[in-house]
Amino acid sequence: MLKLYIGNKNYSSWSMRPWVLLKQAGIPFEEVMLRFDSFDDGSAFKQAVDQISPVGKVPVLVLEDGFAVWDTLAICETLAERFPDHHLWPSDPQARARARSVCAEMHSGFGSLRSHCAMNIEASLPEVGARLWRDEAGVRADVARLVAMWGGLLAAYPRQAGPGGDPHFLFGDFSIADAFFAPVCMRLRTYALPVPSEIASYVERVASAPGVKAWIDDALAEKDFLPFEEPYRTSRD
């Protein structure tokens, strides 16, 4: 069976991507959670992850033969190759190319949103979000790019979802692209960053997807407050 090494679900945005993709697609895997205690070389986390990955980070996917794949994009591409019947990328060639493009953009971009709005699923930080929105032009620019990107994709690749006929996910059905942006959806919720109603609806559809909801539920159940992951709080209360 595939084995996926991840970090704390409340905080580990990179781990979230392949986990929710596997869960949403119904691909069996074994989860191994390596708790974040610190990222120093002598930490228990670093000692554990260094045994399976030369870069010392999660997530890491270990295949049945023990071969390890790290980096979320490489993991998702590997899964798409191994499970073609699950259509993890869109089937249409142009849609697939566009999905790869936006995933690569997410992978290497949105630095201001990442640095100022760390993923923290359990927290509710609207006051922090309001301050960041006021003071950080980079955060506003990153969100504006998300709104333009998601709005264009939802209009271009609709899937009829029930009587309302609203577009569902970015390329119709849930794909690698939605898994890649799931942590961003969590950030928008935690910090209550302002987005148009159609974008807010997409965020809630992602949060309600079974694979994503399972991750959120596990994150809320962790109750593992890590001060070094908390730039805006000194306690959970």
N, C-alpha and C positions, 0 to 999 in steps of 0.2 A: 504493500500500500504506500502511496505517497505520504511523505511526512513534511509538514510545514512548521518551521520554527518561527515564532512570533514574539513580540514584546507585550507589555500591558495593553489591554484593549482600550482602556480609557484614554491613553496618550499616544499609542503607536500608530500614527497615520499611515506610515509605509507598510506596516504589517496588515493593516485593514484591507488594502486593495486585493491581494491574491486570496485572502481568506474569504471575503464576501463573494468573490468571483467563483471560487470552488463551491461554496455553500449554495449560492444562487443557482449554479449549473447542476447541482446534485452529483458532483464528482466526489467519490469517497476519498478521505484523507485523514491522517492522524495529526492532531494538533499538539505541538510541544511549546508551552509558554515559558519563556525565559524572563523571569521578573527583572525589571529594571531596579537595580540598587544604586548604581551610578555607572558612568561610562568611563571611569578611570581604568587604567590598565590592570590594576589589581582587584577590580571588583568581581564579584561572583558572576555577574552578567557577562563581562568581557572574557573571563576565563572559560565560560561555557560556550559562548558563540565562537570564540577563536578555535575551538575544536572542530567546527563544521564549516567555517567560512574564512578565507584569508583576509577579508575586509573587516571582520569583526562587527558586523551589523546584521540586524534582522530587517526583513524576512529572509529566510533561506528555505528553498524547496529541495528536499532530498528525494531522489527518485528511487524506484524499487531496487536498483542495483547499487545504491549508496552514492551515486553521483550527485553532487550538490550544485544548485543553480541559485545565484543571488542576484539582487537588483529586481525591483518589481516589474519593470518592462520586460526583462529577460525571462522572468518567471511566467508572466502572462503569455508571451510568445511561445514558450515551451509548452504550456498547457494547450494553447490553440493548435499547435502541431500535433500533439499527442491525442487530442480529443476533437477531431474535426467535426464529428456529428453533433457536437454541442453548440457549434456556430458562435464561438466566443467573440469573434470579429464579425461585422456585418458581411453578408454573403455577396452583396453587390460590390464589384471592384472599386468603383469610385467612392462609395460610402466607406469601404474598408480603408482606402487610402486616407480619406478625411479623418476617420477614427484614429488611425495611427498618428496623423499629424497633430490632433488635439491632445492625444495622450503624451506625445513627445513634448509638446508645449507645456503641459502640466508638469511633466517630469523635470524640466529644466527651468521653468519660469515661476511667476507668481511669488517672487522672493519676499516682497513686503508683507503680503498676506500670511505667508508661512511664518515669518519671523515675529510679527506682532500678534498674530492670532493662533497661538499653538493649539493643537487639537486637545480638547478636554471635554469629552462627551457628557460627563456627569455634571459639569459646572453650568451655571447660568450667569453670564457676565454682560448683560445689556449696557450697564453703565460704562464698563470698559470699552465696549464696542462703540458707544456714542462718542467717547473721548477720542478713540483712534480714528473714527470717521471724521471728526473735526480737525484733528492735528496731523494726520498722516496722509499726505497726498498719494503716496505709493499704494496704500490700502485702497483708497478710492479708485485709483487707476486699475488695480488688479480686479476689483469687483466689477468695474465698468467693462473690462475685457471679458469676464465671465458672462455677464449679462448679454453682451453682443454675441459671444460664441454660442452659448446655450440657446438663446432666442432664435438665432439663425438655424441651428441644427434641429430644434424642435419643430420649426416651421417646414424645414426641408425634408425631414424624415418622419412624418407622422405615422402613428399606428392607431387605428380606431379602437378605443378602449371604452366599451360600454355605450350606453345611450347618448352620453354627452359628446362622444366622438373626439375627446381631447387627445392631443399627442401624448404619448406615454414617456418613453425614455429617449435618449439623445439620438439614437439611430433606429427607433421603433422599439424593438425588443431590448431587454437588458443585455449589455455587452461589456467588454473590457473597458470601454470609455466611461461607462457609468460607474464601474468599480474604481476607476482611477479618480473620478471626481467625488466619490462618496465621502472621503475625509474633508473635502472642501465644503460639502453640504453640512457636515457636522460643525465646521467652523462658523458658517453663516448662522446656524441655529444658536450656538453657544453665545456668540457675540451680538446676535440680533442685528446684523448689518442690513441696511435697507436695500431691498431689491424689488423689482416689479412683481405684480401678483402672479404672472405666469411663471416666473423664475422661482418664486416661493412655492408654488404648486409643484414644480419639478423637484425641488428640494424635499418636500414632504413625500412625494412618490418614491424617491430614492430611499428615504428613511423607512418607508413602509414595505419595501421589497423584502421578501422573507430572509434572504441572506444578510442584508444590511440590518434588519431588525434583530436578527439573532446576535449579531456582533454588538449592537447597542445594548441589548438586554444583558449580555455577558459583561460589558463594560460597566453598566450600572450596578451589577452584582459584585464587582471586584472589591469596592470599598478599600482601596489601597492608595492612600494619599501619599504622594511623592513630592516633597517640598522642592526638589531641584527641577521638577517638571511644572511648577506652579509659579509663573512670574507675577500673578495678580492676586494670589491668596496666600495666607499663612496657615490656614486650616480649612477643613471641609465645611465647617459651620459658617 
